[in-house]
Amino acid sequence: MKKICVVTGTRAEYGLLYWLMKGIEQDEELQLQVIVTGMHLSAEFGLTYKDVEKEFKIDKKIEMLLSSDTAIGISKSMGLAQISFAEAYEDLQPDLVVLLGDRYEIFSAASAAMIARIPIAHLHGGETTEGAFDEAIRHSITKMAYWHFTAAEEYRKRVIQLGESPERVFNVGGMGIENIQRLKLLNREDFEASIDFKLAKSNLLVTYHPVTLENASAKEQFQALLDAIDLLDNTHIIFTKANSDTDGRVINQMIDDYVVQNKHKAVGFPSLGQLRYLSALQYVDAVVGNSSSGIAEVPSFKKVTINIGDRQKGRLKASSVIDCEPTFDAINQALETALSDAFKAKLAKTVNPYGDGQASKKIIPMLKQVLSSNQLKKRFYDISFQI
């Protein structure tokens, strides 16, 4: 049996990987190995490795988070992670490592696998997020990986533009849509019970992460968001907290303070988990913030996303996404538009540009095929163009 090692460091990433991991686990020709790291192992972020543990055997837990979200702290975390991943790969001896996305812990996992001469399959490459250093990390992982599974044809072309041969780059669609189609979501009553919070006539789901290519903007921008949503009448707010990015703790403390002062209308969670998060999307009127989920998954629910600032700038977007600047006036205007009857009437025609929800079913046969080649050497694929 070929050993496929899947690395996960965050709640959101695990949700995207879930059905692929299930498919690998159930395949008679493959053996699933699971490494959890990053926020999964942090009490501050909900100890979400326990959610993974309910479904899969965890082969390695790699501690890497230091109690700091400064640039120095994150760089030290990356160094610690790379050492630990090298040791884990030496012990597990995987035939292939599967990595998703663009976070710094995944960069460490990729670097260690590359040096250990273990082939890497990279999911969700070729995307752009101009407001975050995830952009550079994502493209760097692309160059370390041999096999590529992208979420859209535009992203497939961009991976090829980075010099990857077309025969190793496959457009399979976004991983998140499969969750929407295959999970049995909670009804309204069960969802309210699961979060111990009653929904109102109008409801918002808010997730806001720091814009990592800006200096000390998190507090000012998030305060503008809080000030705007505070003006809404008969509206309840569900917050999910920021990732362990630079200045993420600033935002999380502001959420805690707001919830304490507004217990009648607000509730916050380090992590809702995939089932509760996707269930929430059925009942909220809008998703507000700058999470990639607002771009990739929310359009499948025919719900509006207010995408604030530059963190997700460059991604493909459905017609249900409203972009706005991270200022009080811009956010206030976006909320007014999003909650208007005229805009709501357009949502039924929303088309999600991220595929048909069959990603894992497409990937697993390809993984079995590529494992038979077990190649590492690759030439830079040049494309013809004019500048």
MOVEN-V182613 format. One record per residue. N is the residue number from 1. RES is the residue in three letters. NEAR is the number of other ideal C-beta (glycine too) atoms within 10 Angstrom. Layout:
N:RES:NEAR
N:RES:NEAR
This chain:
1:MET:10
2:LYS:16
3:LYS:17
4:ILE:25
5:CYS:27
6:VAL:25
7:VAL:29
8:THR:32
9:GLY:30
10:THR:23
11:ARG:26
12:ALA:26
13:GLU:25
14:TYR:26
15:GLY:25
16:LEU:28
17:LEU:23
18:TYR:23
19:TRP:22
20:LEU:27
21:MET:20
22:LYS:16
23:GLY:17
24:ILE:28
25:GLU:16
26:GLN:10
27:ASP:17
28:GLU:6
29:GLU:11
30:LEU:19
31:GLN:15
32:LEU:21
33:GLN:24
34:VAL:25
35:ILE:23
36:VAL:25
37:THR:27
38:GLY:29
39:MET:29
40:HIS:28
41:LEU:17
42:SER:17
43:ALA:7
44:GLU:14
45:PHE:21
46:GLY:19
47:LEU:15
48:THR:24
49:TYR:21
50:LYS:11
51:ASP:20
52:VAL:20
53:GLU:15
54:LYS:7
55:GLU:13
56:PHE:20
57:LYS:10
58:ILE:16
59:ASP:17
60:LYS:18
61:LYS:16
62:ILE:23
63:GLU:13
64:MET:25
65:LEU:22
66:LEU:15
67:SER:8
68:SER:14
69:ASP:22
70:THR:12
71:ALA:13
72:ILE:9
73:GLY:15
74:ILE:22
75:SER:12
76:LYS:14
77:SER:22
78:MET:16
79:GLY:12
80:LEU:16
81:ALA:25
82:GLN:19
83:ILE:13
84:SER:20
85:PHE:27
86:ALA:17
87:GLU:12
88:ALA:23
89:TYR:22
90:GLU:10
91:ASP:10
92:LEU:16
93:GLN:11
94:PRO:23
95:ASP:17
96:LEU:23
97:VAL:27
98:VAL:26
99:LEU:28
100:LEU:25
101:GLY:24
102:ASP:25
103:ARG:25
104:TYR:22
105:GLU:28
106:ILE:25
107:PHE:23
108:SER:27
109:ALA:32
110:ALA:25
111:SER:18
112:ALA:22
113:ALA:25
114:MET:18
115:ILE:13
116:ALA:15
117:ARG:8
118:ILE:20
119:PRO:19
120:ILE:22
121:ALA:24
122:HIS:28
123:LEU:26
124:HIS:27
125:GLY:26
126:GLY:25
127:GLU:26
128:THR:18
129:THR:24
130:GLU:13
131:GLY:22
132:ALA:26
133:PHE:18
134:ASP:23
135:GLU:18
136:ALA:13
137:ILE:21
138:ARG:22
139:HIS:17
140:SER:15
141:ILE:27
142:THR:22
143:LYS:16
144:MET:16
145:ALA:26
146:TYR:21
147:TRP:23
148:HIS:27
149:PHE:28
150:THR:26
151:ALA:27
152:ALA:21
153:GLU:14
154:GLU:15
155:TYR:23
156:ARG:21
157:LYS:16
158:ARG:19
159:VAL:27
160:ILE:18
161:GLN:12
162:LEU:18
163:GLY:14
164:GLU:24
165:SER:14
166:PRO:13
167:GLU:7
168:ARG:18
169:VAL:24
170:PHE:18
171:ASN:19
172:VAL:24
173:GLY:23
174:GLY:28
175:MET:28
176:GLY:27
177:ILE:22
178:GLU:22
179:ASN:21
180:ILE:17
181:GLN:11
182:ARG:12
183:LEU:15
184:LYS:7
185:LEU:19
186:LEU:19
187:ASN:12
188:ARG:11
189:GLU:8
190:ASP:11
191:PHE:19
192:GLU:14
193:ALA:12
194:SER:15
195:ILE:16
196:ASP:7
197:PHE:18
198:LYS:12
199:LEU:15
200:ALA:16
201:LYS:9
202:SER:15
203:ASN:19
204:LEU:23
205:LEU:25
206:VAL:25
207:THR:22
208:TYR:26
209:HIS:26
210:PRO:27
211:VAL:26
212:THR:23
213:LEU:17
214:GLU:18
215:ASN:10
216:ALA:10
217:SER:18
218:ALA:25
219:LYS:14
220:GLU:12
221:GLN:22
222:PHE:25
223:GLN:14
224:ALA:19
225:LEU:25
226:LEU:20
227:ASP:12
228:ALA:23
229:ILE:22
230:ASP:14
231:LEU:11
232:LEU:18
233:ASP:7
234:ASN:9
235:THR:20
236:HIS:19
237:ILE:25
238:ILE:23
239:PHE:27
240:THR:24
241:LYS:26
242:ALA:26
243:ASN:23
244:SER:27
245:ASP:21
246:THR:25
247:ASP:22
248:GLY:22
249:ARG:19
250:VAL:17
251:ILE:26
252:ASN:21
253:GLN:12
254:MET:20
255:ILE:23
256:ASP:13
257:ASP:12
258:TYR:20
259:VAL:16
260:VAL:10
261:GLN:10
262:ASN:15
263:LYS:9
264:HIS:8
265:LYS:18
266:ALA:22
267:VAL:16
268:GLY:18
269:PHE:19
270:PRO:19
271:SER:21
272:LEU:23
273:GLY:18
274:GLN:21
275:LEU:17
276:ARG:18
277:TYR:23
278:LEU:22
279:SER:21
280:ALA:23
281:LEU:19
282:GLN:13
283:TYR:18
284:VAL:22
285:ASP:19
286:ALA:25
287:VAL:28
288:VAL:29
289:GLY:25
290:ASN:27
291:SER:25
292:SER:24
293:SER:20
294:GLY:27
295:ILE:26
296:ALA:28
297:GLU:28
298:VAL:27
299:PRO:24
300:SER:22
301:PHE:21
302:LYS:17
303:LYS:22
304:VAL:29
305:THR:29
306:ILE:26
307:ASN:24
308:ILE:28
309:GLY:25
310:ASP:19
311:ARG:27
312:GLN:27
313:LYS:17
314:GLY:13
315:ARG:22
316:LEU:18
317:LYS:18
318:ALA:20
319:SER:13
320:SER:26
321:VAL:20
322:ILE:19
323:ASP:15
324:CYS:20
325:GLU:15
326:PRO:22
327:THR:16
328:PHE:16
329:ASP:11
330:ALA:17
331:ILE:23
332:ASN:18
333:GLN:15
334:ALA:22
335:LEU:24
336:GLU:13
337:THR:14
338:ALA:23
339:LEU:17
340:SER:12
341:ASP:6
342:ALA:7
343:PHE:15
344:LYS:15
345:ALA:9
346:LYS:13
347:LEU:16
348:ALA:8
349:LYS:10
350:THR:17
351:VAL:11
352:ASN:23
353:PRO:18
354:TYR:24
355:GLY:21
356:ASP:14
357:GLY:20
358:GLN:14
359:ALA:26
360:SER:23
361:LYS:14
362:LYS:16
363:ILE:23
364:ILE:20
365:PRO:11
366:MET:14
367:LEU:22
368:LYS:15
369:GLN:10
370:VAL:17
371:LEU:18
372:SER:8
373:SER:11
374:ASN:12
375:GLN:11
376:LEU:11
377:LYS:5
378:LYS:13
379:ARG:7
380:PHE:9
381:TYR:16
382:ASP:7
383:ILE:10
384:SER:4
385:PHE:6
386:GLN:3
387:ILE:2
